[in-house]
Amino acid sequence: MRLTTLLDTMDHSGSGPWPTDSTATTDDRQQFDRMVADLIPCRSNDPELWFAERQADVERAKALCQTCPLIEGCLAGAVERAEPWGVWGGQVFVGGVVVPTKRGRGRPRKVAAA
């Protein structure tokens, strides 16, 4: 199921952002969260994965992001907010800037690992 199809099934008074006033009840938001949990990887996997220290975990989070229907909006929002760190929209942020790879903790190796 495409996310747009899913969103069309929700009756929240037309298109646009989810209402923040009293017209959207907590039950409405919980119902929406349950419906999209299977479509959005960061909602259905361990949230710590997107803020992991280990390179393998970071790469796994990036790979999961590639299946997300919201990847472009997530990345655009993270760039706009200058997210301090984590995986957003399939990219790694460190210090509010997109970096190609996240360096592991500690001192770098003098000799590259084989």
WOKAWO-V895639 format. One record per pair of residues at least 12 apart in sequence whose ideal C-beta (glycine too) atoms are under 10 Angstrom apart, sorted by the first residue. I is the first residue (numbers start at 1). J is the second residue. If there is no record, write none. Layout:
I,J
I,J
//
This chain:
1,35
1,36
1,38
1,39
1,69
2,39
2,69
3,35
3,36
3,39
3,40
3,68
3,69
3,70
4,69
6,32
6,35
6,36
6,38
6,39
6,69
7,32
7,35
7,36
9,32
9,35
10,24
10,28
10,31
10,32
10,35
10,36
11,28
12,24
12,28
12,29
12,32
18,32
36,69
36,70
39,67
39,68
39,69
39,70
40,64
40,65
40,67
40,68
40,69
40,70
40,71
40,74
41,60
41,61
41,63
41,64
41,65
41,66
41,67
41,68
41,70
41,71
42,61
42,64
42,65
42,68
42,70
42,74
42,86
42,87
42,88
43,68
44,64
45,60
45,61
45,64
46,61
47,61
47,86
48,61
49,61
49,64
49,86
49,87
50,62
50,64
50,65
50,85
50,86
50,87
50,88
50,92
51,85
51,86
51,87
52,86
52,87
52,102
53,102
53,104
53,105
54,102
54,104
54,105
55,92
55,101
55,102
55,103
55,104
55,105
56,104
57,87
57,102
58,86
58,87
58,92
58,101
58,102
58,104
59,87
59,92
59,101
59,102
60,87
61,86
61,87
61,88
61,90
61,92
62,87
62,89
62,90
62,91
62,92
62,101
62,102
63,87
63,90
64,87
64,90
65,87
65,88
65,89
65,90
65,91
66,90
67,90
68,89
68,90
70,89
71,88
71,89
71,90
71,91
72,89
72,90
73,89
74,87
74,88
74,89
74,90
74,91
75,88
75,89
75,90
75,91
75,93
75,98
76,88
76,89
77,89
78,91
78,93
78,96
78,98
79,91
79,93
79,96
79,97
79,98
81,93
81,96
82,95
82,96
82,97
83,95
83,96
83,97
83,98
84,96
84,97
85,97
85,99
85,102
86,102
87,102
//
